[in-house]
């Protein structure tokens, strides 16, 4: 396991990117890791861009912002939002993203070009998470599928630690919600095996 990881989370408001941050943060807290999270930038209302820096370490962390070239992982609910933060990625870093665009601006780039640019990166995982969520009758759980996809790239936390954090975070919403989120996470985890 790594001693630290810098994660950029990005997406569009309403997609559940902040739920992913909350679960990773909960798992890190349970594992007694140091944690810093930057303020969310952009408009977190439905349709605006959302971005967060999340830094986890076994040693103290002095800044909550990730410098360019220092991110180990970009987790994105939207492919263009993933590309936006590629300059922050280190040479060995991973991008884990949905392959399905959320076209919320009139000048959205050509979809094929966005996907081609992502596929050109050395370490990338792309899946149509929204379609997978709908096929499995869980349209509101695409974010948990994405977290499952990313689980093995968050090398400071085990997939089991993330799964357990899902249970704690959603416990107040009832067993059915917890089970649905477990199922979505497990789908994402299996899709990448």
C-alpha positions in Angstrom: 0.0 0.0 0.0 1.1 3.5 -0.7 1.9 6.1 2.0 -0.1 8.9 0.4 -2.4 9.6 -2.5 -3.7 12.8 -4.2 -7.1 12.5 -5.8 -9.0 15.0 -7.9 -12.7 14.4 -8.0 -14.7 16.1 -10.8 -18.0 16.1 -12.4 -21.2 18.1 -12.8 -23.5 19.2 -9.9 -26.1 16.6 -9.1 -24.0 13.6 -10.3 -22.9 12.5 -6.8 -19.2 13.4 -6.9 -19.3 14.8 -3.3 -20.8 11.5 -2.1 -17.7 9.8 -3.5 -15.5 12.3 -1.6 -17.5 11.6 1.6 -17.1 7.9 1.4 -13.3 8.1 0.6 -13.0 10.5 3.5 -14.9 8.2 5.9 -12.7 5.2 4.9 -9.6 7.3 5.4 -10.8 8.5 8.9 -11.5 4.9 9.9 -8.0 3.9 8.7 -6.5 6.6 10.9 -5.1 8.4 7.8 -4.4 12.1 7.6 -6.9 13.8 5.3 -7.2 17.2 3.7 -10.0 18.2 1.3 -10.0 21.5 -0.6 -13.1 23.5 -1.0 -15.3 22.5 -3.8 -14.7 24.8 -6.8 -17.3 25.7 -9.4 -21.0 25.6 -9.0 -22.3 22.7 -7.1 -25.9 23.3 -8.1 -27.3 20.8 -10.7 -25.5 21.3 -14.0 -22.5 23.3 -12.8 -19.0 21.9 -12.7 -17.8 20.5 -9.4 -14.2 19.7 -8.4 -12.6 18.8 -5.2 -9.0 18.0 -4.1 -8.7 15.1 -1.7 -5.3 14.2 -0.1 -4.8 11.1 2.1 -1.5 10.2 3.8 0.1 8.3 6.6 2.1 11.4 7.4 0.8 15.0 8.1 -0.4 17.0 5.1 0.2 20.7 5.1 -1.8 21.9 2.1 -5.2 20.8 0.9 -4.5 21.8 -2.8 -2.9 19.5 -5.2 -0.2 21.2 -7.4 -0.1 20.6 -11.2 1.6 17.3 -12.0 1.1 15.9 -8.5 -2.3 14.1 -8.7 -2.2 10.3 -8.5 -5.8 9.8 -9.5 -8.6 11.7 -11.2 -12.1 10.3 -10.6 -14.6 11.9 -12.9 -18.3 11.5 -13.5 -18.0 13.2 -16.9 -15.3 12.7 -19.5 -14.7 16.4 -20.4 -14.3 17.2 -16.7 -11.7 14.4 -16.5 -9.7 16.0 -19.3 -9.9 19.4 -17.7 -7.8 18.2 -14.8 -5.2 16.0 -16.7 -2.5 18.8 -16.3 -2.7 18.0 -12.6 -1.9 14.3 -13.1 1.5 12.8 -12.5 3.2 10.6 -15.1 2.1 7.4 -13.4 -1.4 8.7 -12.5 -4.7 7.2 -13.4 -7.9 8.6 -14.8 -11.1 6.8 -13.9 -14.1 8.3 -15.7 -17.5 7.8 -17.2 -17.3 7.5 -21.0 -20.7 9.1 -21.3 -20.8 12.9 -21.6 -23.1 15.2 -19.7 -23.6 17.9 -22.4 -24.5 21.0 -20.4 -22.8 23.7 -22.4 -23.5 24.8 -26.0 -19.8 24.5 -27.0 -19.2 21.0 -25.7 -16.3 19.5 -27.6 -16.8 16.7 -30.1 -17.5 13.5 -28.1 -15.3 11.3 -30.2 -12.3 13.7 -29.6 -12.9 13.8 -25.9 -12.9 9.9 -25.7 -9.9 9.7 -28.0 -7.9 12.1 -25.9 -8.7 10.1 -22.8 -7.8 6.8 -24.4 -4.4 8.3 -25.4 -3.5 8.6 -21.7 -1.2 5.9 -20.3 -3.5 4.8 -17.4 -7.2 5.2 -18.0 -10.4 3.4 -17.1 -13.5 4.3 -19.1 -17.0 2.8 -18.7 -20.5 3.9 -19.5 -21.5 4.1 -15.9 -24.9 5.7 -16.4 -25.9 3.0 -18.9 -24.7 0.3 -16.5 -26.6 1.9 -13.7 -29.8 2.0 -15.7 -29.4 -1.6 -17.0 -29.1 -2.7 -13.3 -32.2 -0.6 -12.3 -30.2 1.7 -10.2 -30.0 5.0 -12.2 -29.1 7.1 -9.1 -26.1 4.9 -8.3 -23.7 5.6 -11.2 -21.4 7.4 -8.8 -21.0 4.2 -6.7 -20.2 2.2 -9.9 -17.5 4.8 -10.6 -16.1 4.5 -7.1 -16.0 0.7 -7.5 -14.1 1.2 -10.8 -11.6 3.4 -9.0 -11.3 1.3 -5.8 -8.1 -0.6 -6.8 -6.4 2.6 -7.9 -6.9 4.2 -4.4 -3.9 2.2 -3.2 -3.8 3.6 0.4 -7.3 2.2 1.1 -8.6 -1.3 0.3 -11.8 -1.9 -1.7 -13.2 -3.5 1.4 -12.5 -0.3 3.5 -14.3 1.7 0.9 -17.2 -0.7 0.8 -17.5 -0.6 4.6 -17.5 3.2 4.5 -20.5 3.0 2.1 -22.4 1.1 4.7 -21.6 3.7 7.4 -22.4 6.7 5.2 -25.7 5.4 4.0 -26.8 3.6 7.2 -29.2 6.3 8.2 -31.1 6.0 4.9 -32.0 2.4 5.6 -30.9 -1.1 4.6 -32.3 -1.0 1.1 -30.3 2.1 0.2 -27.1 0.6 1.7 -27.6 -2.6 -0.3 -28.3 -0.7 -3.5 -25.0 1.2 -3.0 -23.1 -1.9 -2.2 -24.4 -3.6 -5.3 -23.4 -0.6 -7.5 -19.9 -0.5 -5.9 -19.5 -4.2 -6.5 -20.6 -3.8 -10.2 -17.9 -1.2 -10.7 -15.3 -3.3 -9.0 -16.1 -6.4 -11.1 -16.3 -4.4 -14.4 -12.6 -3.6 -13.9 -11.4 -7.1 -13.1 
